[in-house]
Amino acid sequence: MRDGTQYGAGPHTIDPNKAIIQAVHYGDGGISSVQFQDGRIVDIADAIAMTEAGLIEDVNTGRNREGEKTLRSYPDGDPSNNLSNLPRF
């Protein structure tokens, strides 16, 4: 069972109640905030908490080399929707 911190294929669903990330903002070497399709912007800590609560579509959390939590795209074979390939704001 995936606990939200394991990297792996996730359940792609279309849930109208979940937020979808449409753009990312980088700062200090990584994503510092995200923008949702409805225009809301949240910082990375809130986005991670929302992801772990199941409120954001098509992302999960993981840890970087320093042990800090990060957002990750589910590997679905489509690089166009990876967080690193989304528009920046």
N, C-alpha and C positions, 0 to 999 in steps of 0.2 A: 504494500500500500504506500502510495506517495504521500509524504508529510508536508509538502510545500517547499522543502529545501532540496529535494533531489532533482537533478537535471534529467529530464526524460520527456518523452512524448506525452503531452497533456491532452485532456479532453477538450477538443474544439467544439464549442457550442455557440449557438447564437441566442443569447439571453438578453432580451431588451432591458432587463433590470441591472445589467452590468455595464460599467463604464468601459469605453474603448479608448486606448491611447492613440492620439493622432499625431503628436509631435513631442519632441524631447528637447530639453535645454541642458547643455553641458557646462560644468564648472568644476574646478579643482580636479580635472582629469577624468571625471565620470559624469553620469547623468545626475543633475541636481534638482530637476523638477520635470514634470510631465504635463501635457495639455490633453484634455479629453475632447471627444467629438462635440460635446456641448459647450466648449470654450473654457471650462473650468481649468484652473492651473493649481496643482498641488506640489509641495516639495517632495523630495524622494523618500523621506521618512514616512510621510503620510501615505504615499503611493505604495510603499512596502507593506504598511499596516493594512491598507485597503486590499491589497493582493492576498495577504494571508487570511483576511476575513472573507475572501471569495467575491469581492466586489468589482474586480477588474477582469475583463475578458482577455484570454490568450496570453497571459504572463504568469510566471511563478517567481519564487525567490530562491536565491542561492547565496553562497558566500564567496568573496574574492580571496586572493592569496593572503590578504591581511586579516581575514576572518570577519570582515564587515559584510552585512547583508546587502544584497543587490537585487535588482529586477532582472529577469531573464525572459526572453521570448521562448515559447515552446518550439522545438525543432519540427517544423511541418514540411520542410523541403522547399519552402517559398521564401527566399532571402529578402524579397521586397517588403515583407512585413516584420522583419527583425527590428528590434529597437534601434540598433545602430544605423539602419537604413531609413528610418522615419525622418520626415522633415524636422528641421531645427527651428526653434523660436528664440 
